Amino acid sequence: MPTINERKTQLTKRLGELEARLGGIEIELDKPMSQDWEDRSAEREGDEVLESMGNSGLHEIAMITAALERIENGVYGNCIKCDEQILDARLDLLPHTHLCRNCAAAEAAV
């Protein structure tokens, strides 16, 4: 089972990776469009994919930032809904999760 410091390091590393990836996406989206209509159509499709990846990355960044705040506040690993301990196996898979398995399942069912 990783320690809190190891979790913090893992989360911080992932945050850096996401920020770098989002920076690359932003650069790609800022490139001027081609003058050719067929190329422009393909570029727009690619831009939609990049925007989706960017939105997903922004969501994960928000989740990681919140997890790092929970570490600083000493409540990391506790569910924010029921305050039960989140299983280590769940934190291994989703170190930024804020919900225990039961609360996550209840939220997904809504």
Number of C-alpha atoms within 10 A of each C-alpha: 9 11 8 13 10 11 20 20 13 15 21 15 11 15 19 12 14 18 15 12 15 20 13 14 16 14 10 13 17 10 8 8 13 12 8 8 10 9 11 14 13 11 15 13 11 14 16 12 12 18 16 12 15 20 13 13 18 15 12 17 20 13 18 23 16 16 22 19 13 17 16 11 9 11 15 24 24 18 20 17 11 11 13 14 14 19 14 13 10 15 19 13 9 12 19 25 23 24 23 21 14 13 16 14 11 9 10 8 7 5
